[in-house]
Amino acid sequence: MQTMFTPEQLKDPAIERSNQILRNCVHCGFCTATCPTYQILGDELDSPRGRIYLIKDMLENERVPDEKTVKHIDRCLSCLACMSTCPSGVHYMHLVDHARDYIEQKYKRPMSDRLLRWVLSRILPYPMRFRIALLGAKIGRPFARFMPDARLRAMLEMAPKIIPPVSRNDDPQTFTPKVARKKRVALMTGCAQKALNTDINDATIRLLTRLGCEVVVAEGAGCCGALTHHMGKTAESHGAAGKNIRAWAAEMDGDGLDAIVINTSGCGTTVKDYGHMFRNDPLAADAARVAGIAKDVSEVLMDLDLPTGADQELTIAYHAACSLQHGQQIKTFPKDLLKRVGFKVVEPSDPHLCCGSAGTYNLMQPEISKQLRDRKVRSIEAKNPDIIAAGNIGCMMQIGSASGIPIVHTVELLDWATGGPRPPALDRSEAAEPQVPILR
């Protein structure tokens, strides 16, 4: 794609990067075949190619974003399926992130939009605030149908039936391995996940220590910054990310780290991009070091001696989170691990398509999100699984809100099969309670 940025514009590192990305695009349209919003809406401007044209025009002409441009960019899930499809290597993620930052700076949204985004950015990244908000939403949930704004209804409907108690495993501390130490790793405990589902971190710690990892929950680490980053709130996202970088760099410079383990794939995609996000920041060197050892939990488990199990009479439908399969290009590891411990693994049709969760997308674009969710649930339930497994809390909440099949994190199943407790979500489900033999 030809671009016409001036030499003065290209002095801005963000413009320079976007110019590189735009020039890689050859208008081929392969991205439209895998874009969820294009498939649903059928509008070229709701495809990656269409959004690229809008972004190019906006940035080149330094114009104030108009309502049309903002609408179509807001509708993007950032699922990054287009990046998996693109034959030219267009790094759409960095381009759309830049566009959102630009919009946040230049465009004055309607008051209702500004208020909603302010509330989400002030609540979701803070576990205790989020817990209080979930309690309020749970109380207000019976009245959701009376809410005139679909986004407010979605916020009330988001509240889980059970809000788990705080897990003290999420406090800064060190967990010693149960066998001879093989690795020393830091576990990213996250933010929203600590309020929505404490079973995931608990299972991760049990599994890693059982397999020989010393697990550190670093003092000062918290939200990865992804939620605000994708809203274009760069100062807030970098503030959160900077705390993580300093906390993990201190551990690396102390007793050392072999990996930073992340069990929420949306966070993992962002942490692995810290090097780019902080490339012009005083934290650049530490950010690159942190990003270099950030790993999804499935990557770490592939390097450990996970026991092999006999075939079990349980069928697991594996849902591939977009941030894992497209953002991190990890496509087979979770399935390989589940098969290794004896589960039968099936995948729904069109596994590359998003479930519609996408961070805060299900709250800000509820109509499109529900269409994607319902399509995903139909394709999963067509496989008649006993359990659904996923590697991202957002996907778990999204799919779980529309399916009676119990859904748990991949790590919970691996923990269960190797000596850990039965995932609590299976007992809370109204579905049949499958039994699994324990590997020894």
NORJO-V451926 format. One record per helix or strand of 3 or more residues. SS is the DSSP state (~ for helix, > for strand). FROM is the first residue (numbers start at 1). LEN is the number of residues. If there is no record, write none. Layout:
ss->SS from->FROM len->LEN
ss->SS from->FROM len->LEN
//
This chain:
ss->~ from->9 len->3
ss->~ from->13 len->12
ss->~ from->30 len->4
ss->~ from->36 len->6
ss->~ from->44 len->3
ss->~ from->48 len->13
ss->~ from->67 len->8
ss->~ from->81 len->5
ss->~ from->92 len->15
ss->~ from->111 len->13
ss->~ from->127 len->20
ss->~ from->150 len->8
ss->~ from->168 len->3
ss->> from->173 len->3
ss->> from->183 len->6
ss->~ from->192 len->5
ss->~ from->199 len->12
ss->> from->213 len->5
ss->~ from->226 len->4
ss->~ from->234 len->20
ss->> from->259 len->4
ss->~ from->265 len->7
ss->~ from->274 len->4
ss->~ from->284 len->10
ss->> from->294 len->3
ss->~ from->297 len->6
ss->> from->315 len->4
ss->~ from->322 len->6
ss->~ from->333 len->8
ss->> from->344 len->3
ss->~ from->361 len->4
ss->~ from->366 len->16
ss->> from->387 len->4
ss->~ from->393 len->8
ss->> from->407 len->3
ss->~ from->410 len->8
ss->~ from->424 len->5
//
